[in-house]
Each structure stands twice: as structure tokens, then as C-alpha cells.
Amino acid sequence: MRCVLYYVPCSKTVFHRTELALTAWVHKMSDGDDAPGADIDVATKTRPKTQRPPLYKVLLLNDDYTPMEFVVHVLERFFGITHSQAVEIMLTVHKKGVAVVGVFSHEVAETKVAQVMDFARRNQHPLQCTMEKED
């Protein structure tokens, strides 16, 4: 005789009652003739894993008018990076035309882009900051 028990995690009160019911059921089932050799299997149901939200790259674009010092200031202020890292990223933007500043969730990336764009406009600089979904 082979018994299969299903266990679904739940609250302690319900689990305690379920555990008593399963124990009584197993004892009742094991009272048969083949009780000494009975196999009991316990199967558990697992919840599907939730997927991580997609990540977005925040990109800084080069232009011919925004001062390098302003770009460094933006990187330090809005992305919390050190001065030497900011200078390195600024030089990458200057030489390659674009650089990834950080990778964030959609909401955080959107906020960072809006903050940088707003700060650049208030300081009358044409600095461009965009975001794109990470592959």
C-alpha cells in the first residue's frame, strides 16, 4: 500500500489542525494488513518564483556645450559616485559620445533621468540623459 500526502504551507492554527487530521488519517490507513511495509510519500507544493523586475541603464550623452565640470557635478550629486569615478565617466562620455551611468529599476531610472534633465535645464545646459532597457 502506498500513501501520498500533500502538504501546503499555511498559518499555524490551520497547520496544527491539518497535521492532526493527517496523523489520524495515516494511522487509520496503516491499520491494514500491509501496514508494516507501507510506504508513505510526502509531496510538497511549491509556489512559483516571482520574476525580478527588468533593469534599465541610465545613459549620459555628449554635447558640445555642457562644461565638463558640470557633468562631473551631476554625476556626483545624482548618482552618488566619487569624484574620480565621475571624472572617468565624464571622459568616457566626452570620448565615446555616451556612457552608462548606472543600472536601476524602471522607477529609479526614470527619476534619475528626470532629475538630471531638470537640473541641466535650470542651469541652462543642453545635457541629455536617457534610459533604455537592459538586455
C-alpha positions, -999 to +999 in steps of 0.1 A: +000+000+000+014+034-009+000+066+006+007+101-008+003+131+015+001+167+002+014+195+024+006+231+016+021+257+040-004+278+058-010+295+091+000+278+123-036+273+135-047+257+103-015+237+100-019+223+135-055+211+127-043+197+093-014+180+110-037+163+134-061+152+106-031+138+085-018+120+116-052+104+122-055+095+086-021+079+084-028+058+115-061+048+101-045+038+068-017+019+085-041-004+104-044-026+073-027-059+067+002-044+048+009-018+075+045-028+084+057-025+048+036+006+039+054+033+020+045+069+028+055+097+004+051+133+012+047+157-017+050+194-012+035+221-034+058+250-040+049+285-051+063+297-084+091+321-081+084+357-090+105+372-117+128+401-109+117+434-125+136+444-156+165+467-151+172+499-171+205+516-180+208+553-174+228+569-202+245+603-203+250+617-238+278+640-250+271+675-264+294+704-274+282+729-249+279+715-214+310+721-193+329+690-181+328+703-145+290+705-147+288+668-159+311+657-130+289+676-105+258+660-119+273+625-116+284+631-080+251+647-070+226+624-085+244+591-088+264+593-055+298+584-071+332+596-061+349+625-078+375+602-096+347+579-108+327+609-121+357+622-140+363+588-155+326+585-167+327+622-179+357+614-200+340+583-214+310+604-224+333+630-240+354+605-260+327+579-269+296+601-270+277+581-245+283+562-212+262+541-189+260+559-155+241+532-136+216+504-138+183+507-119+147+496-117+123+514-141+111+538-114+145+547-101+160+551-136+131+573-147+135+595-116+173+599-122+167+609-158+141+634-148+163+649-120+194+652-143+173+668-172+156+692-148+189+702-132+205+708-166+177+729-178+176+750-147+213+756-152+208+763-189+228+734-202+217+711-231+229+679-213+209+648-223+202+618-201+182+588-213+173+553-202+170+520-220+160+485-210+190+463-202+194+432-223 
